[in-house]
Amino acid sequence: KRNAKKTFNPNKLPSTTAVYARFGIALKASSWNMVKCPFHDDKHASLSINGTHGGYICHACGAKGNLIGFYMQMTNSDFKTAITALGACDDN
């Protein structure tokens, strides 16, 4: 299928811990984790990441979003590229 249409399938997303681990961030709890923010020069942990759903917010620089948004920001990619890289799509 050369030009197969890709459809987002959230059930195929890797686990929250697996996605953040790709960037060297180890989550210890399924609730909120405080880590150093990769989006600015962070001296103290200011980034809150939810270990269950992957949402994040930095209390210093204001970066925030969901699991896919984090991947997009870290890799400077768009949504289609991100879901493909994360294996979260079906080919139709």
Secondary structure per residue as TSV (DSSP state, phi and psi in degrees):
chain	resnum	aa	ss	phi	psi
A	1	K	-	360.0	96.3
A	2	R	T	-67.4	-48.3
A	3	N	T	-112.5	43.1
A	4	A	-	-62.5	136.6
A	5	K	-	-77.7	135.2
A	6	K	E	-98.8	133.2
A	7	T	E	-117.0	128.3
A	8	F	E	-62.4	131.7
A	9	N	-	-128.9	97.8
A	10	P	G	-60.8	-21.9
A	11	N	G	-69.6	-15.4
A	12	K	G	-96.2	-0.3
A	13	L	-	-62.5	139.8
A	14	P	-	-64.5	167.1
A	15	S	-	-64.2	156.1
A	16	T	H	-55.4	-46.8
A	17	T	H	-63.2	-35.9
A	18	A	H	-67.1	-41.0
A	19	V	H	-66.0	-48.8
A	20	Y	H	-66.4	-32.4
A	21	A	H	-63.2	-28.9
A	22	R	T	-58.0	-23.8
A	23	F	T	-112.0	18.8
A	24	G	T	77.1	19.2
A	25	I	-	-107.4	114.0
A	26	A	-	-95.3	121.4
A	27	L	-	-94.5	132.1
A	28	K	-	-102.5	-17.7
A	29	A	-	-134.2	157.3
A	30	S	S	-82.0	-11.8
A	31	S	S	-91.6	-146.9
A	32	W	E	-82.0	134.2
A	33	N	E	-115.5	140.1
A	34	M	E	-105.7	124.4
A	35	V	E	-138.1	168.3
A	36	K	-	-71.5	136.4
A	37	C	-	-77.0	128.0
A	38	P	T	-80.3	-4.1
A	39	F	T	-93.9	-3.9
A	40	H	S	-154.9	170.0
A	41	D	-	-73.7	95.0
A	42	D	-	-100.5	120.0
A	43	K	S	-86.6	-31.0
A	44	H	S	-129.0	154.7
A	45	A	-	-61.5	116.0
A	46	S	-	-127.1	-2.9
A	47	L	E	-98.9	121.8
A	48	S	E	-96.5	126.9
A	49	I	E	-124.3	130.3
A	50	N	E	-85.3	119.8
A	51	G	T	-70.5	-14.9
A	52	T	T	-87.3	-56.7
A	53	H	T	-104.0	-9.4
A	54	G	-	86.9	1.0
A	55	G	-	-63.9	150.8
A	56	Y	E	-142.4	153.8
A	57	I	E	-152.1	132.9
A	58	C	E	-97.9	125.9
A	59	H	T	-81.8	-2.5
A	60	A	T	-105.2	-54.4
A	61	C	T	-98.1	-11.8
A	62	G	-	87.6	1.1
A	63	A	-	-60.8	137.1
A	64	K	E	-158.2	157.8
A	65	G	E	163.4	-162.8
A	66	N	-	-107.8	-174.6
A	67	L	H	-59.1	-46.4
A	68	I	H	-67.7	-39.0
A	69	G	H	-60.5	-38.5
A	70	F	H	-62.6	-47.2
A	71	Y	H	-60.2	-44.4
A	72	M	H	-60.4	-44.2
A	73	Q	H	-68.0	-39.5
A	74	M	H	-69.5	-31.8
A	75	T	H	-105.3	0.8
A	76	N	T	52.8	48.8
A	77	S	-	-120.9	165.7
A	78	D	-	-90.7	176.2
A	79	F	H	-60.6	-47.8
A	80	K	H	-60.2	-43.8
A	81	T	H	-64.2	-41.3
A	82	A	H	-64.4	-48.6
A	83	I	H	-67.3	-30.5
A	84	T	H	-68.5	-46.7
A	85	A	H	-62.9	-34.2
A	86	L	T	-83.6	-5.5
A	87	G	T	73.5	25.8
A	88	A	-	-104.9	44.2
A	89	C	E	-144.5	155.9
A	90	D	E	-107.6	141.6
A	91	D	E	-90.2	129.6
A	92	N	-	-108.2	360.0
